[in-house]
Amino acid sequence: MIKDLNTVSYSNISKFEVVLSSAAGEGLKVRFDFGKKLISWSDGYMWNNNFMKSLTDEKIEYLATNLPGTHMLEWMIQYNLGNEEDVGHKTANPAIWQIKVLFDNDDTLSSTSCQHFPNDWSKLKEIIEKMTECTFRLR
């Protein structure tokens, strides 16, 4: 398990996937693959809303510039260490978030939580919505 950012960094991310789901398992999944330069979107509510599109050089640059500002890797590590109260807050929303990050050295970082969202979740959500042009929230 990755316990700090000494071996990985935002510039070493090759793929990452963010899932937002309900307790019933319905939800949304977005995956960014930098090697293939693709964004894939899966909508558990409307199968005909699924798509795959190119990750342009401009979008890659936008992600490289803005993803570190979400502190995603930092709070994922803190959630895995049981320090979610330091980086997040409990909500009444029964949603579950799950993130999996694959780095170019083949290390993987995964984290998940139910009804407890990171303080910087809205920053990550904003990036996802800008990249996909879709709303990233449960219906």
N, C-alpha and C positions, 0 to 999 in steps of 0.2 A: 504494500500500500504506500502510495506517495504521501509523505507527511510534511513536506515543505517544497518550495520551488527551487531548490538547489540543482535538481536534475532535469527540470523541465521549465519551459517558459511559453508565453503566448506566441512567440515567433516560431516555436517548435510544434505547434498544433497542425496536424495533417487532416484530421476530421473531428467534427463534434456534432453531437445529436442532442436535441432538447425535446423532452416529452412533457406535455401537460395533460393530465387525465383526471377523470372523475373516479370515484370509488367503484363505479360500475364498469370502468375500463374504457369508456368512451373518451375521445380527446384528440389532441393534435400532436404531430411529430414533425420536426424539421431537422434536416441533416445537411451539414456543410462539408463538402469534400473538396479540399484545396488541390489535391493531386489531379483529380478529374475535372476540377473547376465546375462543380455542379451543386445546386441546391435542390433538395427533394423535400416535398411537402406531402404529408399524409393526414387526411381529415377523417377521423373515425365517425363523424356525424354524417358526412356526405361523401361517399366514395368517388363521386364524379368531380369532386373538388381537389383530387390528388393531382400533383404535377411535378415536373422536373424542369429546371431551367438552368441556363448558363450562369456561372459565377464569373462575371466580367472582371477585368483587371481593376476597374474603378471600384467594384464592390469588394474585391480582395483588399485593396488599399484602405477602403473605408473600415473593413473589419480589423485590419492590422492596426489602424490608428485608434479605433474606438473600443474594441473588445477589452483591452487592459483596464479601461476606465470602469468596467462593470465589476471588477474584482472577482470575477467568476471562479477562477482557479483557487484564489485565496479562500473564498467562502465554501467552496466544495470541500477543501481540505479540512476546514473547521467543522463542517457538518459531519464529516467522517470521523473526526476526533471527539465528537460529542459536545462541541462548543457552539451549538447552533444559537443559543441565547446571546452569544457575543456578536453574531453577524446577521441575525434574523429576528423574526417576530411571529408569534402565534396568530393565526387568523381563524375566523369562523367559517371561512371557505373550505370545504372538504377536499379541495383539489390536491393532487399529487404531482410534484415535479420530479423529473429524473434527467440527469445529464451524464453523458458519457463522452469523454475526450480521448482521442488517440493521438499520440505524439509521434514525430518522425523517428524516434529511437525505439518505437514499439511499446513504450510505456503506456498504460491506460489509467485514467482517473475517472471513477464513477461516483456519483452521489445522488441521493434521493431523500425526499421528505414528504410527509403528509401534513397538511394544515399548518405548515411552518415555512414561511417564505423568507429568503434572504432580503436584507434591507435594500440591496441594489438590484432586485429582481426587475424593477421597472426599467432600468437601464438596458438590461439584456433583452427584455420584451420589446423595447423601442428599436433596438438593432434588428431583431428578428422581423419585426413588422416592416421596417424600411427595406430590408433585403428581399422579403417575400411579397410585399405589397398585400399582405393579408393580416387580419386581426388575430393576434395570438392570445386568446382567452377562451375559456369554456363558455358554452352557450347556456 
